[in-house]
């Protein structure tokens, strides 16, 4: 095992995994210690006041710090799972409960969900459309009688599919009568993006 504890910076490292632990999680007593180092079968303690390093010769002398690292690793894993379980489209993320390592959340009201989600979907639709907007600009610059300005049918179809997907989702969401109905609306089914290497190919 390789273990490093830096008290001043509240950093603990075990076998190459690093945690910068915040003050509310940090429970290790510092005293006059600056750092603890351990590798394989030996280690030492460094002090803040210039005291000569204390040599450590048994892993049991750093077991407290190893256990603390393990508990933080378990806590952070639990927090990550809790955080991932909260869909911030529909819930407001709340405070962390350090005793359970879970986050609180509060359901958004229906109007807020509808306003935010419609705006997000329209932004995404616009982002997707922008990738082929140059076809439309070229068409209007050259005029419909100029074959060099023609918009490939695959591009026209793709753009229409984007608009249709956005419209279908927004219509369903705005028709939702309550929170449950809003969260039950199927996610947007965007069309498969055109291969960017084919954008410049004309029909």
SULJOSUL-V897362 format. One record per pair of residues at least 24 apart in sequence whose ideal C-beta (glycine too) atoms are under 8 Angstrom apart, sorted by the first residue. I is the first residue (numbers start at 1). J is the second residue. D is the distance in whole Angstrom. If there is no record, write none. Layout:
i:I j:J d:D
i:I j:J d:D
//
This chain:
i:1 j:38 d:7
i:1 j:39 d:8
i:1 j:40 d:7
i:1 j:59 d:7
i:1 j:66 d:7
i:2 j:38 d:7
i:2 j:39 d:5
i:2 j:40 d:7
i:3 j:36 d:7
i:3 j:37 d:8
i:3 j:38 d:4
i:3 j:39 d:8
i:3 j:43 d:7
i:3 j:62 d:6
i:3 j:65 d:6
i:3 j:66 d:6
i:3 j:69 d:7
i:4 j:35 d:7
i:4 j:36 d:7
i:4 j:37 d:6
i:4 j:38 d:8
i:5 j:35 d:6
i:5 j:36 d:4
i:5 j:65 d:5
i:6 j:34 d:7
i:6 j:35 d:5
i:7 j:33 d:6
i:7 j:34 d:6
i:7 j:35 d:7
i:8 j:34 d:6
i:8 j:48 d:8
i:12 j:65 d:7
i:12 j:68 d:7
i:12 j:69 d:5
i:12 j:72 d:7
i:14 j:66 d:7
i:14 j:69 d:4
i:14 j:70 d:8
i:17 j:69 d:8
i:17 j:73 d:7
i:19 j:69 d:7
i:19 j:72 d:5
i:19 j:73 d:7
i:19 j:76 d:7
i:21 j:72 d:6
i:24 j:98 d:6
i:25 j:72 d:7
i:25 j:75 d:7
i:25 j:98 d:7
i:27 j:68 d:7
i:28 j:64 d:8
i:28 j:65 d:7
i:28 j:68 d:6
i:36 j:62 d:6
i:36 j:65 d:6
i:38 j:62 d:5
i:38 j:65 d:8
i:74 j:101 d:8
i:75 j:101 d:5
i:76 j:101 d:8
i:78 j:102 d:7
i:79 j:103 d:7
i:87 j:183 d:8
i:89 j:113 d:7
i:89 j:116 d:7
i:89 j:117 d:6
i:89 j:120 d:8
i:90 j:179 d:7
i:90 j:182 d:7
i:90 j:183 d:5
i:107 j:179 d:6
i:108 j:179 d:8
i:109 j:179 d:8
i:110 j:176 d:7
i:110 j:177 d:8
i:110 j:178 d:6
i:110 j:179 d:6
i:110 j:182 d:6
i:113 j:173 d:8
i:113 j:179 d:7
i:113 j:182 d:5
i:113 j:183 d:8
i:114 j:173 d:6
i:114 j:174 d:6
i:114 j:176 d:7
i:114 j:182 d:7
i:117 j:173 d:6
i:117 j:182 d:8
i:118 j:170 d:5
i:118 j:173 d:7
i:118 j:174 d:7
i:121 j:166 d:5
i:121 j:169 d:6
i:121 j:170 d:6
i:121 j:188 d:6
i:122 j:166 d:6
i:122 j:170 d:7
i:124 j:166 d:8
i:124 j:188 d:8
i:124 j:190 d:8
i:125 j:162 d:5
i:125 j:163 d:7
i:125 j:165 d:7
i:125 j:166 d:4
i:128 j:162 d:5
i:128 j:190 d:7
i:128 j:193 d:7
i:129 j:159 d:6
i:129 j:162 d:6
i:129 j:163 d:8
i:131 j:193 d:8
i:131 j:194 d:8
i:131 j:196 d:8
i:131 j:199 d:8
i:132 j:158 d:7
i:132 j:159 d:6
i:132 j:194 d:7
i:132 j:199 d:7
i:148 j:202 d:8
i:150 j:202 d:7
i:150 j:203 d:7
i:152 j:201 d:7
i:152 j:202 d:6
i:152 j:203 d:5
i:153 j:203 d:7
i:154 j:194 d:7
i:154 j:198 d:8
i:155 j:194 d:7
i:155 j:199 d:8
i:158 j:191 d:6
i:158 j:193 d:8
i:158 j:194 d:5
i:161 j:190 d:8
i:161 j:191 d:4
i:162 j:190 d:7
i:162 j:191 d:6
i:165 j:189 d:6
i:165 j:190 d:5
i:165 j:191 d:7
//
